[in-house]
Amino acid sequence: MALPLGVVSLTEKYFAAKHRKNDELFNCRDKITAELLKLGKSKVNIERCLAVAGTPTTLACLKKGMTEYFEEQIEGQVLTKSDLIEFVDELSTLNPNEIRVKYNNVVQGREDLILTGTLLLLQCLEYLDIEMVEVSTRGLRYGRIYEFFTNDY
């Protein structure tokens, strides 16, 4: 089942204005939650959760105070639910230009999407009832290959 939770489409729908409002934030959060709940209540016991792609890798850089992206420095970094709440609180007060100015090259090309991506990641943690994710720079294919070679089939 595919869910309509793309970061770009959510950003276009809820955060099209240059200045963000709390209503937009709450509406976007509610949309994400409603879509996740269509899957039913999560019954999975997750021991380890990896987060891949632009939002988690960018947030890991921000958490470490990095001004440039260095893959080897963020691989395996942990983002907690508290971290994500702090990022949502901070990013929701800034427009994309202010985010770009504050965080420099690390957010370049993601300054308009980072709030929505952070909100989506936070709501996924809430839905899965987990406290943290581990950031991976390697992507989903790497994970599937790793799983294949480390499990008995």
DOLO-401202 format. One line per 3 residues: number of its first residue (from 1); their letters; for each residue x, y, z of C-alpha. Coordinates in nm, 3 decimals, decimal comma, padded with zeros to 5 digits. Layout:
N
NUM> a> X/Y/Z  ... .
//
This chain:
153
1> mal> 00,000/00,000/00,000  00,139/00,338/-00,099  00,060/00,643/00,108 .
4> plg> 00,043/01,000/-00,028  00,318/01,121/00,203  00,581/01,261/-00,028 .
7> vvs> 00,777/01,544/00,128  00,750/01,761/-00,185  00,373/01,720/-00,221 .
10> lte> 00,314/01,778/00,152  00,532/02,091/00,142  00,346/02,225/-00,162 .
13> kyf> 00,011/02,164/00,004  00,082/02,288/00,356  00,383/02,520/00,341 .
16> aak> 00,353/02,706/00,010  00,363/03,049/00,178  00,695/03,211/00,263 .
19> hrk> 00,589/03,256/00,625  00,473/02,944/00,802  00,181/02,938/01,040 .
22> nde> 00,101/02,700/01,324  -00,224/02,598/01,150  -00,026/02,468/00,854 .
25> lfn> 00,205/02,274/01,083  -00,084/02,113/01,270  -00,274/02,036/00,948 .
28> crd> 00,031/01,872/00,793  00,095/01,669/01,108  -00,268/01,559/01,118 .
31> kit> -00,257/01,454/00,750  00,057/01,244/00,810  -00,096/01,081/01,117 .
34> ael> -00,424/01,006/00,936  -00,240/00,843/00,646  -00,021/00,633/00,877 .
37> lkl> -00,327/00,517/01,068  -00,471/00,380/00,742  -00,209/00,108/00,783 .
40> gks> -00,372/00,007/01,110  -00,204/00,017/01,446  00,162/-00,079/01,431 .
43> kvn> 00,210/-00,421/01,588  00,577/-00,449/01,504  00,837/-00,468/01,777 .
46> ier> 01,124/-00,271/01,630  01,466/-00,324/01,781  01,658/-00,104/01,539 .
49> cla> 01,528/00,146/01,288  01,736/00,309/01,015  01,649/00,639/00,853 .
52> vag> 01,782/00,707/00,504  01,769/00,991/00,250  01,797/01,368/00,263 .
55> tpt> 01,602/01,463/00,573  01,772/01,234/00,828  02,120/01,291/00,687 .
58> tla> 02,066/01,667/00,690  01,930/01,659/01,045  02,229/01,453/01,159 .
61> clk> 02,457/01,723/01,019  02,260/01,995/01,196  02,268/01,803/01,524 .
64> kgm> 02,646/01,778/01,500  02,678/02,146/01,408  02,833/02,066/01,071 .
67> tey> 02,842/02,328/00,797  02,938/02,080/00,523  02,812/01,728/00,453 .
70> fee> 03,061/01,451/00,528  02,903/01,108/00,492  03,150/00,929/00,719 .
73> qie> 03,077/01,170/01,007  02,704/01,110/01,013  02,677/00,739/00,931 .
76> gqv> 02,526/00,574/01,239  02,433/00,898/01,414  02,120/00,876/01,627 .
79> ltk> 01,820/01,107/01,602  01,585/01,086/01,898  01,221/01,185/01,916 .
82> sdl> 01,332/01,477/02,136  01,580/01,588/01,869  01,305/01,585/01,607 .
85> ief> 01,065/01,781/01,828  01,334/02,046/01,882  01,403/02,062/01,508 .
88> vde> 01,032/02,100/01,426  00,999/02,374/01,688  01,299/02,562/01,550 .
91> lst> 01,243/02,508/01,178  00,877/02,607/01,200  00,982/02,958/01,307 .
94> lnp> 01,202/03,008/00,999  01,120/03,049/00,633  01,328/02,859/00,375 .
97> nei> 01,559/03,156/00,311  01,627/03,195/00,685  01,700/02,822/00,709 .
100> rvk> 01,948/02,848/00,421  02,122/03,148/00,579  02,139/02,988/00,924 .
103> ynn> 02,261/02,643/00,817  02,461/02,720/00,501  02,559/02,442/00,261 .
106> vvq> 02,424/02,157/00,474  02,065/02,246/00,383  02,127/02,370/00,031 .
109> gre> 01,850/02,239/-00,192  01,650/02,111/00,108  01,574/02,437/00,287 .
112> dli> 01,213/02,434/00,166  01,159/02,063/00,246  01,344/02,008/00,573 .
115> ltg> 01,055/02,107/00,802  00,809/01,874/00,628  01,061/01,590/00,620 .
118> tll> 01,133/01,635/00,990  00,763/01,635/01,073  00,713/01,320/00,865 .
121> llq> 01,002/01,143/01,037  00,872/01,246/01,381  00,522/01,120/01,305 .
124> cle> 00,666/00,789/01,182  00,848/00,746/01,514  00,524/00,823/01,697 .
127> yld> 00,332/00,575/01,483  00,592/00,300/01,530  00,624/00,383/01,901 .
130> iem> 01,001/00,409/01,888  01,226/00,666/02,052  01,506/00,697/01,798 .
133> vev> 01,640/00,617/01,455  01,991/00,552/01,335  02,093/00,755/01,030 .
136> str> 02,229/00,565/00,733  02,391/00,730/00,433  02,389/00,404/00,239 .
139> glr> 02,024/00,378/00,136  01,765/00,103/00,108  01,940/-00,115/-00,150 .
142> ygr> 02,246/-00,140/00,072  02,023/-00,248/00,359  01,854/-00,520/00,156 .
145> iye> 02,189/-00,655/00,035  02,327/-00,643/00,390  02,020/-00,826/00,520 .
148> fft> 02,051/-01,090/00,249  02,413/-01,170/00,332  02,376/-01,160/00,711 .
151> ndy> 02,066/-01,378/00,746  02,019/-01,746/00,675  01,793/-01,807/00,377 .
//
